[in-house]
Amino acid sequence: MEEKEIGTVTHYYNRAGVAVIKLADSIHIGDLVKFKKGSGDVEQAVVSLQIDHQNIPSAQRGAEVAMKVSEHVKPGTRITRLA
């Protein structure tokens, strides 16, 4: 499966299970993404995106978005989109 890097985690909120991601490419609800963790990769579908606490369907390169994640991710974790 082809992968394209789309961003990097800049912050993780443990209580909310939310990662803040600086985007290097666009992202959309429904995209299948992979978090490149040192202890193993984690794949999940994008189920929620927010900018400034507002739900959005997609975001473009350069934006910083909050995304609900299924597992803890550390700042610096790279994110790829699976195609």
Secondary structure, DSSP 8 states (H G I E B T S, - for coil): --EEEEEEEEEEETTTTEEEEEESS-EETT-EEEEE-TT--EEEE---EEETTEE-SEE-TT-EEEEE-SS---TT-EEEEE-
